Amino acid sequence: MIPKNSTPIKNEILIDIFAKGLLTKSEMQIVFYIIRWSWGFDGVERRQDWTKKLTNKQIAEDIGMHESHLSNNIKRMIAENKILVKDNCYQFNEHYEDWK
């Protein structure tokens, strides 16, 4: 059972992506934020696949990153298929074999 106020992350993601350093520090900050606002909620006994609607300004303020730096990282991560975006909602693509 996942403790209350915790975010479940698959062991494969922890080892194959995070521990192997497939993301930069800035990318990790963004990914952790996205995971927290998506997988960190399970109101219907499952993780959410998408975050709520988020703005770059909100994300930048919350993680302490300049908005222009965040915007450049997010654009690049979307182009590389590391994160997905739909209607200002984000999703981390855990299938790293699909990254560009």
Contacts in CASP RR format, 6 or more apart in sequence:
PFRMAT RR
TARGET T0000
AUTHOR 0000-0000-0000
METHOD contacts of the structure
MODEL  1
MIPKNSTPIKNEILIDIFAKGLLTKSEMQIVFYIIRWSWGFDGVERRQDW
TKKLTNKQIAEDIGMHESHLSNNIKRMIAENKILVKDNCYQFNEHYEDWK
2 8 0 8 1.000
2 42 0 8 1.000
6 40 0 8 1.000
7 35 0 8 1.000
7 36 0 8 1.000
7 39 0 8 1.000
7 40 0 8 1.000
8 39 0 8 1.000
8 40 0 8 1.000
8 42 0 8 1.000
8 47 0 8 1.000
9 35 0 8 1.000
9 39 0 8 1.000
10 94 0 8 1.000
12 94 0 8 1.000
13 94 0 8 1.000
16 22 0 8 1.000
16 96 0 8 1.000
17 23 0 8 1.000
17 94 0 8 1.000
17 96 0 8 1.000
18 28 0 8 1.000
22 96 0 8 1.000
22 99 0 8 1.000
23 31 0 8 1.000
23 82 0 8 1.000
26 65 0 8 1.000
26 69 0 8 1.000
26 70 0 8 1.000
26 73 0 8 1.000
27 73 0 8 1.000
27 77 0 8 1.000
27 82 0 8 1.000
29 63 0 8 1.000
29 65 0 8 1.000
30 59 0 8 1.000
30 63 0 8 1.000
30 70 0 8 1.000
30 73 0 8 1.000
30 74 0 8 1.000
30 77 0 8 1.000
30 83 0 8 1.000
31 82 0 8 1.000
31 83 0 8 1.000
31 92 0 8 1.000
33 59 0 8 1.000
33 62 0 8 1.000
33 63 0 8 1.000
34 51 0 8 1.000
34 83 0 8 1.000
34 90 0 8 1.000
34 91 0 8 1.000
34 92 0 8 1.000
35 92 0 8 1.000
37 51 0 8 1.000
37 52 0 8 1.000
37 54 0 8 1.000
37 90 0 8 1.000
38 47 0 8 1.000
38 48 0 8 1.000
38 49 0 8 1.000
38 50 0 8 1.000
38 51 0 8 1.000
38 90 0 8 1.000
38 91 0 8 1.000
38 92 0 8 1.000
39 47 0 8 1.000
39 48 0 8 1.000
40 47 0 8 1.000
40 48 0 8 1.000
41 47 0 8 1.000
41 48 0 8 1.000
42 48 0 8 1.000
49 91 0 8 1.000
50 86 0 8 1.000
50 89 0 8 1.000
50 90 0 8 1.000
50 91 0 8 1.000
51 89 0 8 1.000
51 90 0 8 1.000
51 91 0 8 1.000
52 89 0 8 1.000
53 87 0 8 1.000
53 88 0 8 1.000
53 89 0 8 1.000
54 88 0 8 1.000
54 89 0 8 1.000
54 90 0 8 1.000
55 88 0 8 1.000
56 67 0 8 1.000
56 70 0 8 1.000
56 71 0 8 1.000
56 74 0 8 1.000
57 67 0 8 1.000
59 65 0 8 1.000
59 70 0 8 1.000
59 74 0 8 1.000
60 66 0 8 1.000
60 67 0 8 1.000
60 69 0 8 1.000
60 70 0 8 1.000
60 71 0 8 1.000
63 70 0 8 1.000
65 73 0 8 1.000
74 83 0 8 1.000
74 85 0 8 1.000
77 83 0 8 1.000
78 84 0 8 1.000
78 85 0 8 1.000
79 100 0 8 1.000
80 99 0 8 1.000
80 100 0 8 1.000
81 93 0 8 1.000
81 98 0 8 1.000
81 99 0 8 1.000
81 100 0 8 1.000
82 92 0 8 1.000
82 93 0 8 1.000
82 99 0 8 1.000
83 90 0 8 1.000
83 91 0 8 1.000
83 92 0 8 1.000
83 93 0 8 1.000
84 90 0 8 1.000
84 91 0 8 1.000
84 93 0 8 1.000
85 91 0 8 1.000
93 99 0 8 1.000
END
